[in-house]
Amino acid sequence: MIKYDLRCERGHSFESWFQSSSAYDSQHKRKLVTCPTCGSAKVEKAIMAPRLAGTKKRGKTPEPATTESPSTASPAPLMMAQERELRAKLKELRDHVVKNADNVGEQFPNEARKMHYGDIEHRPIYGEASPDEAKSLVEEGIEVMPLPVLPEDRN
């Protein structure tokens, strides 16, 4: 996942997460990336500073580069709290989908197409699709969204 700071033509700033940089490019090209404040699809990536992990090779962690004064800079524990909050929200989203949708497993691409073309009744589903299958669905105009995989899900 990658997070971009974005800005619309009217100067509204916001951030959004994408599966990859190519996912952002694809959604931006199809005008699916819109400003949550005004709805404008004329959105550009804002300048972002990379977040670099420190090293302890010399016994001291280097200070991160920042344009903020030391009194306004975010302390590291706050970032950990934000990360925990994000993980909790992603888990909540995943749990909601699992609870309220049918798991169709590897039949997901076929079931999504059947619903899209009106062969079967629409219902919430989730399942598995290869990257190529997901790309094919999107190219057909079928809206799909990957569920986030959290580290706990891999254990």
Backbone as ProteinMPNN parsed JSONL, in Angstrom:
{"seq_chain_A": "MIKYDLRCERGHSFESWFQSSSAYDSQHKRKLVTCPTCGSAKVEKAIMAPRLAGTKKRGKTPEPATTESPSTASPAPLMMAQERELRAKLKELRDHVVKNADNVGEQFPNEARKMHYGDIEHRPIYGEASPDEAKSLVEEGIEVMPLPVLPEDRN", "coords_chain_A": {"N_chain_A": [[0.853, -1.177, 0.0], [0.39, 2.279, -0.653], [0.623, 5.642, 0.371], [-0.632, 8.713, -0.678], [-0.239, 12.23, -0.621], [-2.576, 14.483, -1.641], [-3.915, 17.057, -3.831], [-6.516, 19.16, -4.861], [-7.79, 21.031, -7.725], [-8.854, 23.283, -6.581], [-7.363, 23.735, -4.385], [-7.752, 22.196, -2.104], [-6.443, 20.01, 0.292], [-5.723, 16.575, 0.781], [-5.403, 13.119, 1.764], [-4.768, 9.827, 0.477], [-4.954, 6.263, 0.231], [-3.436, 3.758, -1.795], [-3.251, 0.704, -3.654], [-0.939, 0.442, -5.17], [1.498, 2.448, -6.96], [0.824, 2.324, -9.63], [-1.856, 1.642, -9.433], [-2.913, 4.011, -8.429], [-2.359, 5.67, -10.662], [-3.98, 4.456, -12.627], [-6.581, 4.761, -11.516], [-6.687, 7.54, -11.337], [-6.51, 8.265, -14.023], [-8.975, 7.312, -14.91], [-10.602, 9.088, -13.691], [-11.413, 8.531, -11.073], [-10.344, 9.303, -8.729], [-11.14, 11.632, -6.5], [-11.716, 14.844, -4.978], [-12.546, 14.92, -1.579], [-13.777, 17.091, -0.446], [-14.786, 18.968, -2.379], [-15.398, 17.433, -4.577], [-14.071, 17.515, -6.992], [-12.411, 16.13, -9.826], [-10.031, 16.861, -10.773], [-7.181, 16.315, -9.746], [-4.01, 16.318, -8.179], [-0.849, 14.877, -7.27], [0.591, 15.907, -4.261], [3.597, 17.521, -3.11], [5.692, 15.408, -1.305], [7.476, 14.46, 1.612], [9.827, 11.898, 2.066], [9.593, 9.2, 4.45], [12.036, 8.109, 6.44], [13.603, 5.339, 7.949], [15.475, 5.316, 10.924], [18.927, 4.6, 11.834], [20.955, 2.588, 13.972], [23.68, 2.332, 13.916], [25.813, 3.975, 14.713], [25.352, 4.308, 17.326], [23.539, 6.277, 17.848], [20.366, 7.431, 16.89], [19.689, 9.057, 13.892], [18.35, 12.373, 13.604], [15.148, 12.948, 12.215], [14.58, 14.593, 9.075], [12.886, 17.645, 8.993], [10.456, 20.221, 8.51], [9.197, 21.413, 10.471], [9.119, 23.145, 13.63], [10.959, 22.054, 16.549], [9.155, 21.99, 18.689], [6.682, 21.546, 17.523], [6.869, 19.239, 16.071], [5.898, 15.857, 15.353], [5.974, 13.375, 17.815], [7.614, 10.145, 17.923], [6.08, 8.083, 19.29], [3.454, 8.93, 18.762], [3.18, 8.407, 16.056], [3.27, 5.651, 16.105], [0.903, 5.205, 17.45], [-0.892, 6.213, 15.588], [-0.444, 4.388, 13.544], [-1.332, 2.034, 14.774], [-4.027, 2.726, 15.055], [-4.785, 2.943, 12.354], [-4.389, 0.274, 11.527], [-6.317, -0.944, 13.144], [-8.653, 0.17, 12.083], [-8.53, -0.852, 9.467], [-8.748, -3.57, 10.047], [-11.302, -3.563, 11.148], [-12.8, -2.838, 8.867], [-12.266, -5.062, 7.208], [-13.354, -7.141, 8.819], [-16.029, -6.349, 8.796], [-16.72, -6.692, 6.086], [-16.309, -9.471, 5.818], [-18.241, -10.401, 7.598], [-20.64, -9.476, 6.465], [-20.827, -10.233, 3.806], [-20.835, -12.69, 1.145], [-18.49, -15.286, 0.933], [-17.059, -16.185, -1.935], [-14.831, -17.389, -2.776], [-12.494, -18.701, -5.087], [-14.199, -18.336, -7.169], [-14.8, -15.715, -7.439], [-14.189, -13.78, -9.642], [-15.912, -14.793, -11.691], [-18.46, -14.735, -10.444], [-18.697, -11.987, -9.92], [-18.778, -10.964, -12.516], [-21.165, -12.174, -13.455], [-23.066, -10.887, -11.831], [-22.628, -8.227, -12.598], [-23.375, -8.227, -15.303], [-26.019, -8.849, -15.06], [-26.884, -11.485, -14.885], [-27.243, -12.835, -12.502], [-28.684, -12.079, -9.282], [-27.735, -9.085, -7.6], [-25.493, -9.037, -4.85], [-23.623, -8.679, -1.808], [-20.299, -9.716, -2.115], [-17.173, -11.46, -1.587], [-13.882, -12.629, -2.326], [-11.342, -14.462, -4.055], [-8.967, -13.309, -6.429], [-6.691, -13.26, -9.092], [-4.016, -10.919, -9.811], [-4.14, -10.364, -12.578], [-6.76, -11.215, -13.201], [-8.236, -9.426, -11.625], [-7.498, -7.007, -12.838], [-8.618, -7.388, -15.362], [-11.356, -7.441, -14.683], [-11.7, -4.774, -13.82], [-11.123, -3.452, -16.215], [-13.366, -4.183, -17.629], [-15.217, -2.616, -16.504], [-16.19, -3.336, -14.075], [-16.58, -2.786, -10.747], [-14.2, -3.376, -8.344], [-12.456, -4.054, -5.299], [-9.52, -4.474, -3.484], [-9.218, -6.359, -0.481], [-7.605, -5.359, 2.475], [-4.653, -7.045, 3.512], [-3.633, -7.965, 6.564], [-0.823, -8.118, 8.84], [-1.421, -9.976, 10.91], [-3.174, -11.669, 9.624], [-1.644, -13.32, 8.104], [-0.481, -15.172, 9.703]], "CA_chain_A": [[0.0, 0.0, 0.0], [1.122, 3.54, -0.705], [-0.212, 6.785, 0.725], [-0.282, 9.937, -1.381], [-0.839, 13.504, -0.269], [-3.182, 14.955, -2.882], [-4.457, 18.413, -3.805], [-7.4, 19.379, -6.008], [-7.601, 22.301, -8.428], [-9.299, 24.382, -5.714], [-6.407, 23.871, -3.282], [-8.06, 21.338, -0.963], [-5.453, 18.948, 0.488], [-6.213, 15.357, 1.418], [-4.531, 11.978, 1.506], [-5.485, 8.613, 0.116], [-4.132, 5.062, 0.131], [-3.598, 3.002, -3.029], [-2.578, -0.593, -3.68], [0.383, 0.678, -5.751], [1.512, 3.698, -7.729], [0.083, 2.095, -10.875], [-3.28, 1.684, -9.097], [-3.257, 5.437, -8.405], [-2.359, 6.167, -12.042], [-5.158, 3.908, -13.305], [-7.786, 5.399, -10.989], [-6.63, 8.96, -11.696], [-6.807, 8.329, -15.46], [-10.414, 7.091, -15.083], [-11.252, 10.132, -12.894], [-12.004, 7.945, -9.873], [-9.748, 9.981, -7.58], [-11.819, 12.924, -6.401], [-11.565, 15.587, -3.73], [-13.673, 14.662, -0.687], [-14.403, 18.353, -0.052], [-15.573, 19.594, -3.448], [-15.749, 16.442, -5.591], [-13.315, 17.719, -8.222], [-11.56, 15.022, -10.273], [-8.741, 17.432, -11.172], [-6.387, 16.08, -8.543], [-2.593, 16.065, -8.416], [-0.059, 14.494, -6.107], [1.29, 17.024, -3.636], [4.973, 17.185, -2.758], [5.745, 14.646, -0.055], [8.807, 14.121, 2.108], [9.851, 10.477, 2.429], [9.832, 8.857, 5.847], [13.152, 7.174, 6.464], [13.865, 4.722, 9.24], [16.795, 5.634, 11.446], [19.847, 3.483, 12.025], [21.64, 2.656, 15.266], [25.056, 1.914, 13.682], [26.761, 4.809, 15.449], [24.897, 4.466, 18.7], [22.532, 7.337, 17.961], [19.45, 7.488, 15.761], [19.694, 10.405, 13.312], [17.11, 13.134, 13.69], [14.495, 13.01, 10.904], [14.485, 15.91, 8.462], [11.543, 18.179, 9.159], [10.333, 21.665, 8.347], [8.496, 21.89, 11.658], [9.982, 23.437, 14.757], [10.965, 20.909, 17.457], [7.99, 21.969, 19.581], [5.475, 21.112, 16.812], [7.106, 17.964, 15.379], [5.192, 14.728, 15.948], [6.87, 12.396, 18.43], [7.504, 8.787, 17.378], [4.955, 7.314, 19.833], [2.22, 9.328, 18.097], [3.117, 7.669, 14.799], [2.899, 4.274, 16.42], [-0.527, 5.237, 17.789], [-1.599, 6.378, 14.319], [-0.344, 3.11, 12.83], [-2.249, 1.106, 15.447], [-5.383, 3.152, 14.714], [-5.009, 2.558, 10.968], [-4.542, -1.185, 11.493], [-7.608, -1.268, 13.757], [-9.7, 0.529, 11.115], [-8.463, -1.826, 8.376], [-9.301, -4.826, 10.575], [-12.748, -3.336, 11.257], [-13.327, -2.916, 7.506], [-12.182, -6.456, 6.772], [-14.329, -7.906, 9.602], [-17.364, -5.971, 8.311], [-16.939, -7.357, 4.795], [-16.424, -10.917, 6.064], [-19.506, -10.647, 8.29], [-21.815, -9.06, 5.696], [-20.758, -10.632, 2.394], [-20.614, -14.116, 0.895], [-17.168, -15.649, 0.431], [-17.221, -17.037, -3.11], [-13.525, -17.978, -3.038], [-11.887, -18.53, -6.402], [-15.25, -18.017, -8.137], [-15.077, -14.281, -7.364], [-14.304, -13.103, -10.942], [-17.112, -15.258, -12.407], [-19.646, -14.224, -9.742], [-18.752, -10.532, -10.127], [-19.231, -10.744, -13.897], [-22.58, -12.549, -13.548], [-23.854, -9.804, -11.228], [-22.464, -7.021, -13.41], [-24.128, -8.366, -16.546], [-27.421, -9.112, -14.763], [-27.232, -12.911, -14.943], [-27.692, -13.214, -11.172], [-29.029, -10.94, -8.441], [-26.621, -8.447, -6.894], [-25.336, -9.283, -3.417], [-22.23, -8.423, -1.431], [-19.435, -10.902, -2.164], [-15.728, -11.289, -1.595], [-13.219, -13.868, -2.689], [-9.966, -14.373, -4.522], [-8.735, -13.051, -7.851], [-5.291, -12.954, -9.388], [-3.894, -9.536, -10.298], [-4.625, -10.288, -13.963], [-8.223, -11.303, -13.178], [-8.75, -8.161, -11.085], [-7.303, -5.999, -13.872], [-9.616, -7.665, -16.388], [-12.646, -6.989, -14.161], [-11.703, -3.311, -13.843], [-11.202, -3.042, -17.62], [-14.749, -4.41, -18.071], [-16.076, -1.654, -15.816], [-16.709, -3.959, -12.86], [-15.883, -2.197, -9.606], [-13.67, -4.303, -7.352], [-11.524, -3.42, -4.382], [-8.84, -5.498, -2.686], [-9.297, -6.275, 0.972], [-6.244, -5.303, 3.009], [-4.138, -8.206, 4.236], [-2.907, -7.483, 7.719], [0.185, -9.098, 9.278], [-2.033, -11.046, 11.713], [-3.874, -12.566, 8.717], [-0.672, -14.223, 7.473], [-0.012, -16.146, 10.702]], "C_chain_A": [[0.902, 1.245, 0.0], [0.147, 4.676, -0.418], [0.292, 8.0, -0.038], [-0.974, 11.112, -0.727], [-1.321, 14.084, -1.593], [-3.738, 16.357, -2.705], [-5.319, 18.581, -5.049], [-7.14, 20.763, -6.598], [-8.004, 23.51, -7.584], [-8.43, 24.528, -4.471], [-6.722, 23.04, -2.056], [-7.015, 20.224, -0.887], [-6.103, 17.777, 1.192], [-5.239, 14.243, 1.107], [-5.381, 10.76, 1.19], [-4.489, 7.477, -0.043], [-4.463, 4.334, -1.163], [-2.802, 1.711, -2.936], [-1.142, -0.436, -4.18], [0.336, 2.002, -6.496], [0.762, 3.525, -9.042], [-1.427, 2.082, -10.624], [-3.75, 3.138, -9.025], [-3.372, 5.963, -9.833], [-3.607, 5.716, -12.788], [-6.43, 4.604, -12.838], [-7.835, 6.878, -11.366], [-7.019, 9.139, -13.161], [-8.308, 8.173, -15.718], [-11.258, 8.067, -14.27], [-12.001, 9.573, -11.681], [-11.431, 8.552, -8.597], [-10.349, 11.373, -7.536], [-11.613, 13.538, -5.025], [-12.774, 15.319, -2.83], [-14.405, 15.938, -0.264], [-15.312, 18.907, -1.137], [-15.959, 18.635, -4.573], [-14.996, 16.583, -6.904], [-12.456, 16.503, -8.544], [-10.219, 15.543, -10.78], [-7.849, 17.452, -9.94], [-4.948, 15.798, -8.948], [-1.934, 15.616, -7.126], [0.629, 15.739, -5.573], [2.718, 16.577, -3.328], [4.977, 16.52, -1.392], [7.203, 14.433, 0.326], [8.809, 12.651, 2.488], [10.098, 10.295, 3.911], [10.907, 7.793, 5.854], [13.334, 6.623, 7.863], [15.285, 5.065, 9.651], [17.645, 4.383, 11.575], [20.574, 3.668, 13.342], [23.105, 2.264, 15.129], [26.039, 2.7, 14.526], [26.293, 5.097, 16.864], [23.844, 5.533, 18.887], [21.678, 7.337, 16.712], [19.472, 8.899, 15.197], [18.332, 11.069, 13.46], [16.474, 13.167, 12.314], [14.472, 14.437, 10.389], [13.05, 16.388, 8.585], [11.564, 19.676, 8.95], [9.633, 22.266, 9.558], [9.509, 22.253, 12.736], [9.927, 22.259, 15.716], [9.735, 20.843, 18.344], [6.727, 21.487, 18.88], [5.648, 19.778, 16.103], [6.391, 16.838, 16.117], [6.185, 13.762, 16.575], [6.609, 11.01, 17.85], [6.341, 8.005, 17.978], [3.621, 7.679, 19.195], [2.072, 8.569, 16.782], [2.728, 6.229, 15.065], [1.414, 4.205, 16.757], [-1.354, 5.379, 16.511], [-1.579, 5.074, 13.526], [-1.286, 2.077, 13.443], [-3.695, 1.435, 15.093], [-5.725, 2.747, 13.276], [-5.223, 1.052, 10.856], [-5.894, -1.602, 12.072], [-8.746, -0.958, 12.789], [-9.707, -0.444, 9.937], [-9.037, -3.167, 8.816], [-10.819, -4.715, 10.692], [-13.417, -3.436, 9.881], [-13.365, -4.366, 7.034], [-13.231, -7.313, 7.499], [-15.752, -7.613, 9.13], [-17.683, -6.689, 6.998], [-17.154, -8.853, 5.009], [-17.775, -11.251, 6.694], [-20.722, -10.435, 7.386], [-21.808, -9.463, 4.229], [-20.498, -12.126, 2.3], [-19.206, -14.326, 0.355], [-17.36, -16.632, -0.718], [-15.881, -17.618, -3.562], [-12.993, -17.658, -4.423], [-12.909, -18.219, -7.495], [-15.549, -16.519, -8.195], [-15.173, -13.607, -8.747], [-15.574, -13.501, -11.705], [-18.383, -14.698, -11.777], [-19.803, -12.719, -9.959], [-19.253, -10.214, -11.536], [-20.729, -11.055, -14.036], [-23.465, -11.449, -12.974], [-23.804, -8.556, -12.103], [-23.322, -7.073, -14.671], [-25.581, -8.777, -16.328], [-27.842, -10.561, -14.846], [-27.712, -13.44, -13.596], [-27.958, -11.94, -10.377], [-27.783, -10.395, -7.726], [-26.667, -8.792, -5.416], [-23.889, -8.977, -3.06], [-21.438, -9.733, -1.427], [-17.983, -10.495, -1.956], [-15.125, -12.646, -1.92], [-11.821, -13.59, -3.176], [-9.931, -14.13, -6.018], [-7.255, -12.763, -8.018], [-5.211, -11.493, -9.823], [-4.409, -9.379, -11.733], [-6.148, -10.344, -14.029], [-8.836, -9.996, -12.681], [-8.628, -7.051, -12.135], [-8.354, -6.162, -14.981], [-11.004, -7.197, -15.948], [-12.756, -5.467, -14.241], [-11.834, -2.809, -15.279], [-12.602, -3.232, -18.19], [-15.724, -3.445, -17.403], [-16.704, -2.213, -14.553], [-15.9, -3.428, -11.687], [-15.49, -3.274, -8.611], [-12.68, -3.55, -6.485], [-10.84, -4.5, -3.569], [-9.073, -5.27, -1.196], [-7.875, -6.224, 1.514], [-5.885, -6.582, 3.73], [-3.274, -7.661, 5.353], [-1.899, -8.535, 8.171], [-0.4, -10.241, 10.082], [-2.711, -12.073, 10.828], [-2.945, -13.605, 8.118], [-0.213, -15.314, 8.432], [-0.984, -17.287, 10.847]], "O_chain_A": [[1.996, 1.256, 0.563], [-0.99, 4.679, -0.89], [1.489, 8.286, -0.049], [-2.134, 11.024, -0.325], [-0.557, 14.165, -2.555], [-4.001, 16.799, -1.586], [-4.921, 18.2, -6.15], [-6.377, 21.557, -6.049], [-7.554, 24.628, -7.837], [-8.721, 25.349, -3.602], [-6.026, 23.16, -1.048], [-6.734, 19.569, -1.89], [-6.931, 17.954, 2.086], [-4.345, 14.407, 0.276], [-6.546, 10.669, 1.578], [-3.332, 7.693, -0.404], [-5.619, 4.291, -1.583], [-1.8, 1.637, -2.225], [-0.232, -1.097, -3.679], [-0.727, 2.604, -6.647], [0.132, 4.467, -9.524], [-2.199, 2.467, -11.502], [-4.84, 3.469, -9.493], [-4.353, 6.62, -10.181], [-4.224, 6.506, -13.502], [-7.264, 4.994, -13.655], [-8.901, 7.408, -11.677], [-7.768, 10.055, -13.502], [-8.858, 8.806, -16.619], [-12.474, 7.907, -14.165], [-13.067, 10.063, -11.309], [-11.968, 8.341, -7.51], [-10.104, 12.196, -8.418], [-11.367, 12.839, -4.042], [-13.912, 15.475, -3.272], [-15.533, 15.869, 0.223], [-16.457, 19.273, -0.873], [-16.764, 18.988, -5.434], [-15.263, 15.834, -7.844], [-11.845, 15.912, -7.653], [-9.36, 14.755, -11.176], [-7.769, 18.438, -9.206], [-4.698, 15.118, -9.944], [-2.398, 15.932, -6.03], [1.183, 16.53, -6.336], [3.002, 15.38, -3.292], [4.351, 17.0, -0.447], [8.059, 14.249, -0.539], [7.889, 12.192, 3.164], [10.732, 11.131, 4.554], [10.708, 6.697, 5.33], [13.23, 7.355, 8.847], [16.19, 5.1, 8.817], [17.157, 3.26, 11.444], [20.784, 4.799, 13.78], [23.728, 1.895, 16.124], [27.017, 2.131, 15.011], [26.782, 6.019, 17.516], [23.306, 5.68, 19.985], [22.197, 7.252, 15.599], [19.292, 9.857, 15.949], [17.296, 10.404, 13.443], [17.174, 13.39, 11.327], [14.359, 15.383, 11.168], [12.11, 15.639, 8.317], [12.581, 20.327, 9.187], [9.492, 23.485, 9.66], [10.624, 21.73, 12.753], [8.942, 21.52, 15.708], [9.308, 19.752, 18.72], [5.786, 21.059, 19.547], [4.675, 19.232, 15.582], [6.287, 16.853, 17.343], [7.151, 13.368, 15.921], [5.519, 10.733, 17.348], [5.655, 7.305, 17.233], [2.738, 6.827, 19.094], [0.974, 8.137, 16.431], [1.936, 5.652, 14.321], [0.74, 3.245, 16.386], [-2.397, 4.74, 16.368], [-2.577, 4.7, 12.91], [-1.957, 1.336, 12.725], [-4.499, 0.533, 14.858], [-6.826, 2.264, 13.011], [-6.139, 0.605, 10.166], [-6.542, -2.509, 11.549], [-9.697, -1.732, 12.681], [-10.775, -0.822, 9.457], [-9.735, -3.827, 8.047], [-11.539, -5.661, 10.374], [-14.476, -4.048, 9.748], [-14.381, -4.834, 6.521], [-13.917, -8.117, 6.869], [-16.586, -8.516, 9.068], [-18.777, -7.225, 6.822], [-18.079, -9.435, 4.443], [-18.382, -12.269, 6.362], [-21.725, -11.135, 7.525], [-22.703, -9.068, 3.482], [-20.008, -12.748, 3.242], [-18.778, -13.633, -0.568], [-17.772, -17.772, -0.505], [-15.803, -18.263, -4.608], [-13.031, -16.514, -4.877], [-12.535, -17.878, -8.617], [-16.45, -16.097, -8.919], [-16.16, -12.917, -9.005], [-16.235, -12.649, -12.298], [-19.279, -14.239, -12.485], [-20.916, -12.232, -10.159], [-20.058, -9.302, -11.723], [-21.469, -10.293, -14.659], [-24.495, -11.112, -13.557], [-24.826, -7.906, -12.322], [-23.925, -6.072, -15.058], [-26.304, -9.026, -17.293], [-29.038, -10.852, -14.874], [-28.499, -14.385, -13.546], [-27.511, -10.857, -10.755], [-26.905, -11.151, -7.309], [-27.736, -8.836, -4.806], [-23.019, -9.015, -3.929], [-21.849, -10.722, -0.821], [-17.618, -9.332, -2.127], [-15.785, -13.679, -1.802], [-11.186, -12.616, -2.772], [-10.744, -14.663, -6.774], [-6.643, -12.099, -7.181], [-6.23, -10.894, -10.168], [-5.041, -8.375, -12.061], [-6.766, -9.618, -14.809], [-9.824, -9.513, -13.234], [-9.547, -6.249, -12.301], [-8.904, -5.176, -15.472], [-11.746, -6.621, -16.744], [-13.776, -4.934, -14.677], [-12.567, -1.855, -15.54], [-12.993, -2.532, -19.124], [-16.918, -3.456, -17.703], [-17.647, -1.631, -14.016], [-14.682, -3.596, -11.637], [-16.343, -3.999, -8.097], [-12.132, -2.527, -6.896], [-11.515, -5.366, -3.012], [-9.117, -4.135, -0.722], [-7.019, -6.978, 1.051], [-6.695, -7.142, 4.468], [-2.288, -6.968, 5.101], [-2.096, -9.723, 7.915], [0.066, -11.374, 9.96], [-2.825, -13.235, 11.217], [-3.398, -14.659, 7.672], [0.392, -16.294, 7.997], [-0.753, -18.198, 11.641]]}, "name": "protein", "num_of_chains": 1, "seq": "MIKYDLRCERGHSFESWFQSSSAYDSQHKRKLVTCPTCGSAKVEKAIMAPRLAGTKKRGKTPEPATTESPSTASPAPLMMAQERELRAKLKELRDHVVKNADNVGEQFPNEARKMHYGDIEHRPIYGEASPDEAKSLVEEGIEVMPLPVLPEDRN"}
